[in-house]
Amino acid sequence: MPTEPAIRIDNLVKRYAPAKGANGTVTEGKLALAGVSFDVPEGAIFGLLGPNGAGKSTLINILAGLVNKTSGSAHIWGFDIDQHRRNASRSIGIVPQEIVFDPFFTPFEVLENQAGFYGIPKALRRSEALLEAVRLADKRNAYARTLSGGMKRRLLVAKAMVHSPPILVLDEPTAGVDVDLRRQLWELVSELNREGVTVVLTTHYLEEAEELCDRIAIINHGRVIADKPTRELVDMAREKIVAVTAAADLPAAPAHAAFAKVEWDGARAVEVTYDKDRLSAGQVLGILQAQGIEIVDVTTREADLEDVFVELTAAAPDSGG
């Protein structure tokens, strides 16, 4: 067993080779990762978030051995990816965005072939048990091309687990699947985590990350701009919203120096955004009532991970990559 953490990334840099244009000009290679550092605690569900082009896939491909880093270091389950590549590779399973297996193989054959690539003797293979775990036992002998999108995603999870890795990385696993299939997939991932598997996932569904992840790192322009427990990250959002309905149409939108933003529908509905470090919801209502607004309905909304994500990624400087 390794010492903590399950994955350690230290000052990881990836700059792609310079590109030569048709007219002979050479452009500087893209800086995809600009000194990324973070740890993934053993046993956690860890979210790696960021906008398109932020560097998430480059990072995952480095861990998978598909892309060579420029500098820095990465350890998987205690093994340096350069010095102990074989052990590092056996300690991690990657579920890619793309559906990658031969459509003319059956699910059982897909898992058996993958186990063979890892040199697992037939007597030690877990293909039947994995098909049971991902609820595909009844599709054991069907051609993979006949499976639904959700079944194919679950088969990818089973494929990544054939060598019993202690770490599972899922790169946008729910992209393009419907709500029910997303729920099924997350139930499977949560069950694997309860059994001791450390999970790293990237997703564009921020509500999923907020619900599932113990800790989240946000990467933008190749840099880590946040790395905190999920609750702490959500608590970074200082703004709250009070939405009120007035008893009668308002002649104008209410205004006050302490309000961060006011949205008015031109009639009775007003939404006031305020800094929760400066005001309380009760004080906001008091200000509105002092301006002669009779309030008949009130709702409040706390900030969520999406608010934090938008705020951080909008403020993060471009690394030039």
C-alpha positions as CSV (number, residue, x, y, z in Angstrom):
1,M,0.0,0.0,0.0
2,P,1.3,3.5,-0.8
3,T,1.6,6.4,1.5
4,E,-0.9,9.1,0.9
5,P,-1.9,10.5,-1.6
6,A,-3.2,8.1,-4.3
7,I,-2.0,10.6,-7.0
8,R,0.6,13.3,-6.5
9,I,1.1,15.9,-9.2
10,D,4.1,18.2,-8.7
11,N,4.8,21.2,-10.9
12,L,3.7,19.4,-14.1
13,V,4.4,21.2,-17.3
14,K,3.5,20.3,-20.9
15,R,4.4,22.4,-23.8
16,Y,3.7,21.0,-27.2
17,A,6.3,21.2,-30.0
18,P,6.4,24.4,-32.1
19,A,4.2,24.3,-35.2
20,K,5.4,25.2,-38.7
21,G,3.0,27.0,-40.9
22,A,2.5,26.6,-44.7
23,N,4.5,29.8,-45.3
24,G,7.4,28.5,-43.2
25,T,6.7,30.6,-40.1
26,V,7.1,28.8,-36.8
27,T,4.7,29.4,-33.9
28,E,5.5,28.7,-30.3
29,G,4.3,25.4,-29.0
30,K,1.1,25.6,-26.9
31,L,1.6,25.6,-23.2
32,A,-1.1,23.1,-22.1
33,L,0.0,22.7,-18.5
34,A,1.9,25.5,-16.7
35,G,3.2,24.0,-13.5
36,V,0.2,22.1,-12.2
37,S,0.4,20.7,-8.6
38,F,-2.2,18.9,-6.5
39,D,-2.8,15.7,-4.5
40,V,-5.6,13.2,-4.8
41,P,-6.3,11.7,-1.4
42,E,-6.6,7.9,-1.2
43,G,-10.2,6.8,-1.1
44,A,-11.7,10.1,-2.3
45,I,-13.9,11.0,-5.2
46,F,-11.9,13.9,-6.6
47,G,-13.3,16.3,-9.2
48,L,-11.1,17.8,-11.8
49,L,-13.0,20.7,-13.4
50,G,-12.3,23.4,-16.0
51,P,-13.5,24.8,-19.2
52,N,-12.7,23.3,-22.6
53,G,-9.0,23.6,-23.4
54,A,-8.1,24.1,-19.8
55,G,-5.6,21.2,-19.8
56,K,-7.7,18.4,-18.1
57,S,-7.4,15.9,-20.9
58,T,-3.7,16.6,-21.4
59,L,-3.2,15.9,-17.7
60,I,-5.2,12.6,-17.8
61,N,-3.3,11.5,-21.0
62,I,0.0,12.1,-19.2
63,L,-1.2,9.9,-16.3
64,A,-2.4,7.3,-18.8
65,G,1.0,7.2,-20.5
66,L,-0.3,8.6,-23.8
67,V,1.4,12.0,-23.6
68,N,4.9,12.8,-22.4
69,K,5.3,15.6,-19.9
70,T,7.8,18.4,-20.5
71,S,8.8,18.7,-16.9
72,G,7.6,18.1,-13.3
73,S,6.6,14.8,-11.8
74,A,3.6,12.6,-11.2
75,H,3.2,9.6,-8.9
76,I,0.4,7.1,-9.1
77,W,-0.2,4.9,-6.0
78,G,3.4,5.8,-5.0
79,F,5.0,5.0,-8.3
80,D,6.8,7.6,-10.4
81,I,5.3,7.6,-13.9
82,D,8.8,7.7,-15.4
83,Q,10.8,5.5,-13.1
84,H,8.1,2.9,-12.5
85,R,5.8,3.2,-15.6
86,R,4.6,-0.4,-15.5
87,N,3.6,-0.3,-11.8
88,A,2.0,3.1,-12.3
89,S,0.0,1.9,-15.2
90,R,-1.3,-1.1,-13.3
91,S,-2.4,1.1,-10.5
92,I,-4.8,3.2,-12.6
93,G,-7.8,2.5,-14.9
94,I,-8.8,5.2,-17.4
95,V,-12.4,5.6,-18.7
96,P,-11.9,7.8,-21.8
97,Q,-14.5,10.2,-23.3
98,E,-14.5,8.2,-26.6
99,I,-16.1,4.7,-26.8
100,V,-13.1,2.6,-27.6
101,F,-13.5,-1.1,-28.2
102,D,-14.1,-3.4,-31.2
103,P,-17.8,-3.3,-32.0
104,F,-17.7,-6.9,-33.3
105,F,-16.5,-8.3,-29.9
106,T,-19.0,-9.2,-27.2
107,P,-18.7,-7.5,-23.8
108,F,-17.2,-10.7,-22.4
109,E,-14.6,-10.8,-25.2
110,V,-13.8,-7.1,-24.7
111,L,-13.0,-7.7,-21.0
112,E,-11.0,-10.9,-21.7
113,N,-8.9,-9.2,-24.4
114,Q,-8.2,-6.3,-22.1
115,A,-7.2,-8.6,-19.3
116,G,-4.9,-10.4,-21.7
117,F,-3.2,-7.1,-22.5
118,Y,-2.3,-6.8,-18.8
119,G,-1.0,-10.3,-18.7
120,I,-3.6,-11.6,-16.3
121,P,-3.8,-15.4,-16.3
122,K,-7.2,-16.8,-17.4
123,A,-7.8,-18.3,-13.9
124,L,-7.5,-14.9,-12.3
125,R,-9.6,-12.9,-14.7
126,R,-12.8,-11.2,-13.4
127,S,-14.8,-10.7,-16.6
128,E,-17.9,-12.4,-15.4
129,A,-17.9,-10.6,-12.0
130,L,-17.3,-7.2,-13.8
131,L,-20.2,-7.8,-16.1
132,E,-22.4,-8.5,-13.1
133,A,-21.1,-5.3,-11.4
134,V,-21.9,-3.1,-14.3
135,R,-25.3,-4.8,-14.9
136,L,-24.3,-6.3,-18.3
137,A,-24.3,-10.0,-17.5
138,D,-27.4,-10.5,-19.7
139,K,-25.5,-8.9,-22.6
140,R,-22.5,-11.1,-22.2
141,N,-22.6,-12.6,-25.7
142,A,-24.2,-9.6,-27.6
143,Y,-22.1,-7.7,-30.1
144,A,-20.8,-4.5,-28.4
145,R,-22.2,-2.5,-31.4
146,T,-25.7,-3.5,-30.4
147,L,-25.4,-2.0,-26.9
148,S,-27.1,1.3,-26.0
149,G,-25.0,4.4,-25.2
150,G,-25.3,3.9,-21.5
151,M,-24.4,0.2,-21.7
152,K,-21.3,1.1,-23.7
153,R,-20.3,3.6,-21.0
154,R,-20.7,1.0,-18.3
155,L,-18.7,-1.5,-20.4
156,L,-15.9,1.1,-20.5
157,V,-15.9,1.3,-16.7
158,A,-15.6,-2.6,-16.5
159,K,-12.8,-2.5,-19.1
160,A,-10.9,0.0,-17.0
161,M,-11.2,-2.2,-13.9
162,V,-10.1,-5.6,-15.4
163,H,-6.7,-5.3,-13.7
164,S,-8.2,-4.3,-10.3
165,P,-6.6,-0.9,-10.2
166,P,-7.0,1.1,-6.9
167,I,-7.6,4.3,-8.9
168,L,-10.2,4.9,-11.5
169,V,-10.1,8.0,-13.7
170,L,-13.3,9.0,-15.6
171,D,-12.9,11.6,-18.4
172,E,-16.3,13.2,-19.0
173,P,-18.1,9.8,-18.5
174,T,-21.6,11.1,-18.8
175,A,-21.2,13.3,-21.9
176,G,-24.1,12.7,-24.2
177,V,-26.1,10.3,-22.0
178,D,-29.5,11.0,-20.6
179,V,-30.4,11.7,-17.0
180,D,-31.3,8.1,-16.0
181,L,-28.2,6.7,-17.5
182,R,-26.1,9.3,-15.7
183,R,-27.7,8.4,-12.5
184,Q,-27.0,4.7,-13.1
185,L,-23.4,5.4,-13.9
186,W,-22.9,7.5,-10.7
187,E,-24.4,4.8,-8.6
188,L,-21.9,2.4,-10.1
189,V,-19.0,4.8,-9.4
190,S,-20.2,5.5,-5.9
191,E,-20.4,1.7,-5.2
192,L,-16.8,1.3,-6.5
193,N,-15.7,4.1,-4.2
194,R,-17.3,2.5,-1.2
195,E,-15.3,-0.7,-2.0
196,G,-12.1,1.4,-1.7
197,V,-11.5,2.6,-5.2
198,T,-10.1,6.2,-5.5
199,V,-12.1,8.0,-8.2
200,V,-11.0,11.0,-10.3
201,L,-13.6,12.5,-12.6
202,T,-13.9,15.3,-15.0
203,T,-17.4,16.6,-15.8
204,H,-19.2,19.6,-17.2
205,Y,-22.2,18.8,-15.0
206,L,-21.2,20.9,-12.0
207,E,-24.2,19.8,-9.9
208,E,-22.9,16.2,-10.2
209,A,-19.4,17.3,-9.0
210,E,-20.9,19.2,-6.1
211,E,-23.0,16.1,-5.1
212,L,-20.4,13.4,-5.6
213,C,-17.0,14.8,-5.0
214,D,-15.2,15.1,-1.6
215,R,-12.6,17.5,-3.1
216,I,-12.4,19.5,-6.3
217,A,-9.5,21.1,-8.2
218,I,-10.4,23.7,-10.9
219,I,-7.9,24.1,-13.7
220,N,-7.9,27.0,-16.2
221,H,-5.4,28.0,-18.8
222,G,-3.2,25.1,-17.7
223,R,-3.0,26.3,-14.1
224,V,-4.8,25.1,-10.9
225,I,-6.9,28.1,-9.7
226,A,-8.6,26.2,-6.8
227,D,-8.0,23.0,-4.9
228,K,-10.3,22.6,-1.9
229,P,-12.8,20.3,-0.2
230,T,-16.1,20.7,-2.1
231,R,-17.9,22.4,0.8
232,E,-15.1,25.0,1.3
233,L,-15.1,25.7,-2.5
234,V,-18.9,26.3,-2.5
235,D,-18.5,28.5,0.6
236,M,-16.1,30.8,-1.3
237,A,-19.1,32.3,-3.1
238,R,-20.0,35.4,-1.1
239,E,-23.1,36.3,-3.0
240,K,-26.6,35.3,-2.2
241,I,-29.9,36.2,-3.9
242,V,-33.2,37.3,-2.4
243,A,-36.2,37.2,-4.9
244,V,-39.3,39.1,-3.8
245,T,-42.7,39.7,-5.3
246,A,-44.3,43.0,-4.5
247,A,-48.0,43.6,-3.8
248,A,-48.2,46.0,-6.7
249,D,-46.2,47.0,-9.8
250,L,-43.1,49.0,-9.0
251,P,-42.4,52.3,-10.7
252,A,-38.7,51.5,-10.9
253,A,-36.1,49.0,-9.8
254,P,-35.1,49.5,-6.1
255,A,-31.5,50.7,-5.6
256,H,-29.1,50.7,-2.7
257,A,-25.4,51.1,-2.3
258,A,-25.1,47.8,-0.5
259,F,-26.8,45.8,-3.3
260,A,-24.4,44.1,-5.7
261,K,-27.0,43.7,-8.4
262,V,-30.7,44.2,-8.9
263,E,-32.8,42.6,-11.6
264,W,-36.4,43.8,-12.1
265,D,-39.0,42.4,-14.5
266,G,-40.6,45.8,-15.0
267,A,-43.6,44.8,-12.8
268,R,-43.6,43.2,-9.4
269,A,-40.7,40.8,-9.4
270,V,-37.2,41.8,-8.1
271,E,-34.1,39.8,-7.5
272,V,-31.4,41.4,-5.3
273,T,-27.9,40.0,-5.3
274,Y,-25.9,40.9,-2.2
275,D,-22.6,40.1,-0.4
276,K,-23.4,37.8,2.5
277,D,-20.4,39.1,4.4
278,R,-22.0,42.6,4.4
279,L,-25.7,42.0,4.6
280,S,-28.2,39.4,5.7
281,A,-31.4,38.4,3.9
282,G,-33.4,40.2,6.7
283,Q,-31.5,43.4,6.1
284,V,-32.2,43.3,2.4
285,L,-35.9,42.9,3.1
286,G,-35.7,45.8,5.6
287,I,-34.1,48.0,3.0
288,L,-36.8,47.2,0.4
289,Q,-39.6,47.8,2.9
290,A,-38.0,51.1,3.9
291,Q,-38.4,52.1,0.3
292,G,-42.1,51.5,0.5
293,I,-42.2,48.1,-1.2
294,E,-44.9,45.9,0.3
295,I,-43.6,42.3,-0.1
296,V,-46.0,39.4,-0.6
297,D,-43.5,36.6,-1.4
298,V,-39.9,35.9,-0.7
299,T,-37.4,33.2,-1.8
300,T,-33.6,33.0,-1.3
301,R,-30.9,31.2,-3.2
302,E,-27.5,30.2,-1.9
303,A,-24.5,30.2,-4.2
304,D,-23.5,26.8,-5.6
305,L,-20.5,25.3,-7.3
306,E,-21.5,26.8,-10.7
307,D,-21.4,30.3,-9.3
308,V,-17.9,29.7,-7.9
309,F,-16.7,28.0,-11.1
310,V,-17.9,31.0,-13.2
311,E,-16.3,33.5,-10.8
312,L,-12.9,31.8,-10.6
313,T,-12.6,31.0,-14.3
314,A,-13.6,34.5,-15.3
315,A,-11.0,36.0,-13.0
316,A,-8.1,33.6,-13.8
317,P,-5.3,35.0,-16.0
318,D,-4.4,33.4,-19.3
319,S,-1.1,31.6,-19.1
320,G,-0.4,32.3,-22.7
321,G,-1.0,28.7,-23.8
